[in-house]
Every structure is written in structure tokens, then in C-alpha cells.
Amino acid sequence: MSYVDGFVIPVPKGKIAAYKKMATWGKKMWMKHGALQYFECEGDDLAGMPECANFKTMAGLKPSETAFFSFIIFKNKAHRNAVNKKVMAEMTAQSMPDAMPFDVKRMAYGGFKTLVQG
């Protein structure tokens, strides 16, 4: 079964173009080093379902923000660790931007083992 790194990221609506530029660069980095798939998904219908929490509440979105649901797919956890090690080494060797197009402290991240896949 595959392994997934997942992110929920509040992004100011006025910084979506900058976020897309950063995300496109990120996709190139992760795919170059062996990730199987890379997704950056902009919130479109965040109202939620009856009796369920929604991304607006969960991410503490302000009216001027939207949420990105992003994920990277790997063969397994060992593959993820190897790919991320290469990505981090390359990122460390490059000069990183002074400012990110979102508040990094509000980003949620986790690694997920796949239970059901289809």
C-alpha cells in the first residue's frame, strides 16, 4: 500500500498566485526525487456536510483566506523518507524565499499509511 504526506494550508486569497508558483516548484522537486504523485488542491466548496466539521472551521480560515488540501503519494513510508531526505538536502543547498505566501505556523502536516486504496 502507498504512503501519503498530507497538508492543510490556509492561504490568503490575494497570495494564491504566489502559492501556485511555490507549489509548482515543490512539485518539480518531489517528482524529481521519486514521489509518485503530487497534488495541490484549492478549496472550492468548503461548506462541509450536515453534522460534519468543515475545512473553514478546522483551519480557522479568515474571510480573506481559502484552504489548500495538498498531498504527495509515495510507494511506502521508507520510500517517502528517502525522497524527503533528498528533497530537504536540495532545498537546504538552495536559497529559500524570505517569505512564504502563507503562515507556516498554521499549516497542518502528517504522514498517513494507506488503509484502503482503489
DOKE-137284 format. One record per residue: x, y, z of N, C-alpha, C in turn; residue in one letter. Coordinates in steps of 0.05 Angstrom, whole numbers, plus 5000, padded with zeros to 4 digits. Layout:
// residues N
{site {X, Y, Z}, {X, Y, Z}, {X, Y, Z}, 'A'},
...
This chain:
// residues 118
{site {5017, 4976, 5000}, {5000, 5000, 5000}, {5018, 5025, 5000}, 'M'},
{site {5007, 5046, 4988}, {5022, 5071, 4987}, {5023, 5085, 5013}, 'S'},
{site {5039, 5107, 5014}, {5041, 5124, 5038}, {5037, 5152, 5028}, 'Y'},
{site {5024, 5169, 5044}, {5016, 5196, 5036}, {5025, 5216, 5057}, 'V'},
{site {5038, 5237, 5048}, {5043, 5261, 5064}, {5020, 5280, 5058}, 'D'},
{site {5006, 5290, 5078}, {4983, 5307, 5074}, {4986, 5334, 5088}, 'G'},
{site {4975, 5355, 5076}, {4977, 5382, 5086}, {4950, 5396, 5084}, 'F'},
{site {4943, 5412, 5103}, {4921, 5431, 5101}, {4934, 5458, 5107}, 'V'},
{site {4931, 5477, 5087}, {4945, 5502, 5089}, {4926, 5525, 5084}, 'I'},
{site {4922, 5543, 5104}, {4907, 5567, 5099}, {4923, 5587, 5083}, 'P'},
{site {4912, 5596, 5060}, {4927, 5614, 5042}, {4910, 5639, 5038}, 'V'},
{site {4922, 5663, 5041}, {4907, 5687, 5035}, {4899, 5687, 5005}, 'P'},
{site {4874, 5694, 4999}, {4865, 5694, 4971}, {4882, 5712, 4954}, 'K'},
{site {4893, 5733, 4964}, {4910, 5751, 4949}, {4937, 5740, 4943}, 'G'},
{site {4944, 5717, 4955}, {4971, 5705, 4951}, {4969, 5678, 4937}, 'K'},
{site {4946, 5672, 4924}, {4944, 5646, 4911}, {4963, 5643, 4888}, 'I'},
{site {4968, 5664, 4872}, {4987, 5663, 4850}, {5015, 5657, 4860}, 'A'},
{site {5023, 5669, 4882}, {5049, 5664, 4894}, {5051, 5636, 4905}, 'A'},
{site {5029, 5627, 4917}, {5028, 5599, 4927}, {5030, 5579, 4904}, 'Y'},
{site {5016, 5584, 4882}, {5017, 5566, 4859}, {5046, 5565, 4848}, 'K'},
{site {5059, 5587, 4847}, {5087, 5587, 4838}, {5104, 5570, 4856}, 'K'},
{site {5101, 5573, 4882}, {5116, 5557, 4902}, {5109, 5528, 4899}, 'M'},
{site {5083, 5522, 4896}, {5074, 5494, 4894}, {5084, 5481, 4869}, 'A'},
{site {5085, 5496, 4847}, {5096, 5484, 4822}, {5125, 5477, 4825}, 'T'},
{site {5140, 5494, 4839}, {5168, 5488, 4845}, {5170, 5463, 4863}, 'W'},
{site {5152, 5462, 4883}, {5152, 5439, 4901}, {5146, 5413, 4886}, 'G'},
{site {5127, 5414, 4867}, {5121, 5390, 4851}, {5145, 5381, 4836}, 'K'},
{site {5159, 5399, 4823}, {5183, 5392, 4808}, {5204, 5378, 4827}, 'K'},
{site {5207, 5389, 4851}, {5227, 5378, 4870}, {5219, 5350, 4878}, 'M'},
{site {5194, 5346, 4887}, {5186, 5319, 4897}, {5185, 5299, 4874}, 'W'},
{site {5176, 5306, 4851}, {5175, 5287, 4829}, {5203, 5280, 4819}, 'M'},
{site {5220, 5300, 4819}, {5248, 5295, 4811}, {5261, 5274, 4828}, 'K'},
{site {5255, 5274, 4854}, {5267, 5256, 4873}, {5251, 5231, 4878}, 'H'},
{site {5230, 5226, 4862}, {5217, 5200, 4863}, {5189, 5198, 4874}, 'G'},
{site {5176, 5220, 4882}, {5148, 5218, 4890}, {5131, 5207, 4867}, 'A'},
{site {5111, 5192, 4874}, {5094, 5180, 4853}, {5074, 5200, 4842}, 'L'},
{site {5062, 5216, 4860}, {5043, 5237, 4851}, {5044, 5260, 4871}, 'Q'},
{site {5036, 5283, 4861}, {5037, 5308, 4877}, {5012, 5324, 4871}, 'Y'},
{site {4997, 5332, 4891}, {4972, 5347, 4888}, {4971, 5372, 4905}, 'F'},
{site {4963, 5394, 4893}, {4957, 5419, 4908}, {4928, 5426, 4900}, 'E'},
{site {4910, 5424, 4919}, {4881, 5428, 4913}, {4870, 5452, 4928}, 'C'},
{site {4861, 5472, 4913}, {4850, 5496, 4924}, {4821, 5492, 4933}, 'E'},
{site {4814, 5501, 4957}, {4787, 5499, 4967}, {4767, 5512, 4948}, 'G'},
{site {4746, 5498, 4942}, {4725, 5508, 4924}, {4698, 5507, 4937}, 'D'},
{site {4692, 5485, 4950}, {4666, 5482, 4964}, {4672, 5473, 4992}, 'D'},
{site {4676, 5493, 5010}, {4685, 5487, 5037}, {4663, 5488, 5058}, 'L'},
{site {4638, 5488, 5048}, {4615, 5490, 5067}, {4612, 5465, 5084}, 'A'},
{site {4623, 5442, 5076}, {4621, 5418, 5092}, {4594, 5404, 5087}, 'G'},
{site {4590, 5383, 5103}, {4565, 5367, 5101}, {4550, 5370, 5127}, 'M'},
{site {4524, 5365, 5126}, {4509, 5367, 5152}, {4522, 5349, 5173}, 'P'},
{site {4523, 5359, 5197}, {4533, 5345, 5220}, {4563, 5338, 5219}, 'E'},
{site {4578, 5351, 5200}, {4607, 5347, 5198}, {4621, 5373, 5202}, 'C'},
{site {4645, 5372, 5212}, {4661, 5397, 5212}, {4668, 5404, 5183}, 'A'},
{site {4678, 5428, 5179}, {4686, 5435, 5152}, {4714, 5447, 5153}, 'N'},
{site {4726, 5450, 5130}, {4754, 5460, 5128}, {4756, 5489, 5138}, 'F'},
{site {4735, 5505, 5134}, {4736, 5533, 5143}, {4740, 5534, 5173}, 'K'},
{site {4725, 5518, 5188}, {4727, 5517, 5217}, {4753, 5503, 5226}, 'T'},
{site {4758, 5480, 5214}, {4782, 5465, 5222}, {4808, 5480, 5218}, 'M'},
{site {4810, 5495, 5196}, {4834, 5510, 5190}, {4833, 5538, 5202}, 'A'},
{site {4811, 5546, 5214}, {4808, 5573, 5225}, {4811, 5594, 5204}, 'G'},
{site {4798, 5589, 5181}, {4800, 5608, 5159}, {4788, 5635, 5164}, 'L'},
{site {4801, 5656, 5156}, {4790, 5683, 5157}, {4775, 5687, 5130}, 'K'},
{site {4757, 5706, 5129}, {4742, 5711, 5104}, {4760, 5716, 5080}, 'P'},
{site {4784, 5726, 5085}, {4803, 5732, 5064}, {4821, 5708, 5056}, 'S'},
{site {4815, 5684, 5066}, {4832, 5661, 5061}, {4816, 5638, 5049}, 'E'},
{site {4831, 5620, 5037}, {4820, 5594, 5029}, {4839, 5572, 5039}, 'T'},
{site {4829, 5548, 5038}, {4846, 5525, 5047}, {4856, 5510, 5023}, 'A'},
{site {4881, 5501, 5025}, {4892, 5483, 5005}, {4894, 5456, 5019}, 'F'},
{site {4885, 5435, 5005}, {4888, 5407, 5014}, {4909, 5396, 4995}, 'F'},
{site {4932, 5389, 5005}, {4954, 5381, 4988}, {4965, 5354, 4998}, 'S'},
{site {4974, 5338, 4979}, {4984, 5312, 4987}, {5004, 5301, 4966}, 'F'},
{site {5023, 5285, 4976}, {5043, 5273, 4959}, {5042, 5243, 4964}, 'I'},
{site {5042, 5228, 4943}, {5040, 5198, 4945}, {5066, 5185, 4940}, 'I'},
{site {5073, 5166, 4957}, {5097, 5150, 4956}, {5091, 5120, 4955}, 'F'},
{site {5111, 5104, 4949}, {5107, 5075, 4949}, {5101, 5064, 4977}, 'K'},
{site {5116, 5074, 4996}, {5113, 5065, 5024}, {5127, 5086, 5042}, 'N'},
{site {5127, 5081, 5068}, {5140, 5101, 5086}, {5170, 5103, 5082}, 'K'},
{site {5183, 5080, 5077}, {5212, 5081, 5072}, {5218, 5098, 5047}, 'A'},
{site {5202, 5094, 5026}, {5206, 5110, 5001}, {5201, 5139, 5007}, 'H'},
{site {5181, 5146, 5022}, {5175, 5173, 5030}, {5199, 5186, 5045}, 'R'},
{site {5210, 5171, 5064}, {5232, 5181, 5079}, {5256, 5186, 5062}, 'N'},
{site {5262, 5168, 5043}, {5284, 5171, 5024}, {5280, 5195, 5006}, 'A'},
{site {5256, 5198, 4995}, {5251, 5221, 4977}, {5252, 5247, 4992}, 'V'},
{site {5240, 5248, 5015}, {5240, 5273, 5031}, {5269, 5281, 5039}, 'N'},
{site {5285, 5261, 5045}, {5313, 5267, 5052}, {5328, 5280, 5029}, 'K'},
{site {5323, 5270, 5005}, {5335, 5283, 4981}, {5325, 5311, 4976}, 'K'},
{site {5298, 5314, 4979}, {5285, 5340, 4974}, {5296, 5360, 4994}, 'V'},
{site {5297, 5352, 5020}, {5307, 5371, 5040}, {5336, 5378, 5036}, 'M'},
{site {5352, 5359, 5027}, {5381, 5365, 5022}, {5383, 5385, 4999}, 'A'},
{site {5367, 5382, 4978}, {5369, 5401, 4956}, {5358, 5428, 4964}, 'E'},
{site {5336, 5428, 4979}, {5325, 5454, 4988}, {5345, 5469, 5006}, 'M'},
{site {5359, 5455, 5023}, {5378, 5467, 5041}, {5401, 5480, 5025}, 'T'},
{site {5408, 5467, 5003}, {5430, 5477, 4986}, {5422, 5501, 4970}, 'A'},
{site {5396, 5506, 4966}, {5386, 5529, 4951}, {5378, 5551, 4970}, 'Q'},
{site {5378, 5575, 4959}, {5368, 5597, 4976}, {5338, 5597, 4976}, 'S'},
{site {5326, 5596, 4999}, {5297, 5595, 5002}, {5286, 5624, 5002}, 'M'},
{site {5261, 5627, 4995}, {5249, 5654, 4995}, {5248, 5665, 5024}, 'P'},
{site {5250, 5691, 5026}, {5249, 5704, 5052}, {5222, 5701, 5065}, 'D'},
{site {5201, 5701, 5049}, {5174, 5699, 5060}, {5158, 5679, 5044}, 'A'},
{site {5142, 5663, 5059}, {5124, 5644, 5046}, {5097, 5658, 5041}, 'M'},
{site {5082, 5648, 5021}, {5056, 5661, 5015}, {5033, 5652, 5034}, 'P'},
{site {5041, 5641, 5057}, {5021, 5633, 5078}, {5036, 5632, 5104}, 'F'},
{site {5021, 5630, 5126}, {5032, 5629, 5153}, {5039, 5600, 5159}, 'D'},
{site {5064, 5593, 5159}, {5074, 5566, 5162}, {5064, 5554, 5189}, 'V'},
{site {5061, 5570, 5209}, {5053, 5561, 5236}, {5024, 5551, 5236}, 'K'},
{site {5009, 5559, 5216}, {4981, 5549, 5214}, {4977, 5526, 5195}, 'R'},
{site {4999, 5517, 5183}, {4997, 5494, 5165}, {4996, 5468, 5182}, 'M'},
{site {4979, 5450, 5174}, {4978, 5423, 5187}, {4991, 5403, 5168}, 'A'},
{site {5007, 5385, 5180}, {5021, 5365, 5164}, {5020, 5338, 5178}, 'Y'},
{site {5020, 5317, 5163}, {5022, 5290, 5175}, {5028, 5269, 5153}, 'G'},
{site {5040, 5247, 5162}, {5044, 5224, 5145}, {5022, 5204, 5150}, 'G'},
{site {5012, 5192, 5129}, {4989, 5173, 5131}, {4995, 5147, 5117}, 'F'},
{site {4991, 5125, 5131}, {4992, 5099, 5118}, {4965, 5093, 5105}, 'K'},
{site {4966, 5082, 5082}, {4941, 5076, 5067}, {4927, 5052, 5079}, 'T'},
{site {4902, 5054, 5084}, {4886, 5033, 5094}, {4869, 5020, 5072}, 'L'},
{site {4858, 5036, 5055}, {4842, 5027, 5032}, {4851, 5043, 5008}, 'V'},
{site {4855, 5030, 4986}, {4864, 5043, 4961}, {4850, 5032, 4937}, 'Q'},
{site {4844, 5049, 4918}, {4830, 5039, 4895}, {4833, 5057, 4871}, 'G'},
